[in-house]
Amino acid sequence: MEHISFLVAVVIITALAFDFTNGFHDTANAMATSIATGALRPKVAVTIAAVLNFAGAFLSVKVATTISGGIVNEKAGIHPSIIFAALVGAILWNLLTWLRGLPSSSSHALYGGLIGATIVGVGFNGVNFNTVVTKILIPAVASPIVAGLAAWGATKLAYAITRRGNEKTTTKAFKTGQIASSSLISLAHGTNDAQKTMGIITLTLVSVGALPKGALPPTWVIVGAGAAIALGTYMGGWRIIRSMGKGLADIQPPQGFSSETAAAAVILTSSHMGYGLSTTQVCSGGIMGAGLGGPKRELNWSMARRMVYTWGLTLPAAATVAGLAAFVADQGTWGVVVVGAALVAGSGAMYLVSRRQPVHAGNVHDTAAVEVTPVPTPPATAPVTAPADATIAA
C-alpha cells in the first residue's frame, strides 16, 4: 500500500462518490415502474434495490476489465490526475441531469469523462477507439432498441394471454411479478454499473504500480464499489423515478412487468459479454416499448425527445468538462485543488437548487405536471387535436 499517495486516495474517494451518484441516479432504472404501478412502496423499493445492487457487484468483473484495460491504453502514461478529472466530469453531468429529472446515462458520463481527460492528458493514443466503438457506442444504439422491441412484444403477449381473465386477479399477479422483475434489474444493475467504478479504481492502482497491468479488481475494491452504489440507490433518485415512472408513459402492471423483464435480460446478457452499456437507456427503451405495446399506445414524445437528446449529449459533454479539468489538474498540486474545489462548489450549488422544489418518497407520485400523449391513430370521423407536449417539473 506504499503506492497509495494522497492524490491516489483522493481519486479513490472521488470514484466512490461517483458510484454513489450512479446509485441514486439509476435507482429509477429498476424501481420506477414498480413504484408507479403500486407494486412496491417507494421506501421498500429503494431498500430492495440497494441490497441487490450490492449483491450484484460480486457476480462478475468483465465490465470492470473493459474499463481498466480496454477503453484506455494502460501503457500510454495514464496517471491519477487524469482519472480524477474524468470523475469530476462524470459527477457534474450526473448531478445536472438528476437536477433536471432526466434519465441520462451515468455509464456514458463516466466513459466520456475518461475519454476526454485521457485525450487532453496523454493524447489520442491513450484511447482505444476500437473498444469504444464495439463495447460502448454500438451497444448504446442497439440496446434500447432491442429492449424496446422485446418489451413491446412481451406487453402484447401479456395482454393477449390475460384478456379474458379477471382484471383484479391479473393486476395483482402482474404486481407480484414486478417485484421479481424489478429485483432482477437491481441485481443486473449492480453487476453492470458497480463494475465501472471498480474498473476506474483498478486503473488508478495500475497507473501508480500498485497493481500489475491487466489485474482484476481486488476484493476491497469490489466491496467498496458495491457499498457505495448500494448507499446511493437507497437514497433514491426521486426526480428521475418520477420522470421514468409516469413521465414516459402511464405504465400499468402488465407493461411494467414486461419492460422490466426485457430490460433485465438485455443487461445481464451484455454484462456477461463485457459490454459497458447504459442501464438507463435499456430500461428507458423498455418503458417506451411497453407504453407503445399497451392497449392505449401511450407515450410522452416530449419527454422521449428530451431524453434522447440528453443521451446524445452525455458522452461529449462529460468529455469536454473532464478535458478542461484534466488541463487544469495537470498543472500540479494547485491545479488538482482548483478542480476539487470546482467539483465541491458545483455539486453544492446543484443540491441547493434542488431544495427549492424537493422531490421525495412522499410526493414522487405527484404527476400534476405530467401528460402522456397517445400515439395518433386514424380517426373514425373527424381529426383529433393532439394535446400540447408534456413537461416534467424539475
Summary of the structure (lengths in Angstrom):
residues: 394
radius of gyration: 20.9
end to end distance: 44.2
largest distance: 78.3
contacts: 1573
relative contact order: 0.20
helix: 73%
strand: 1%
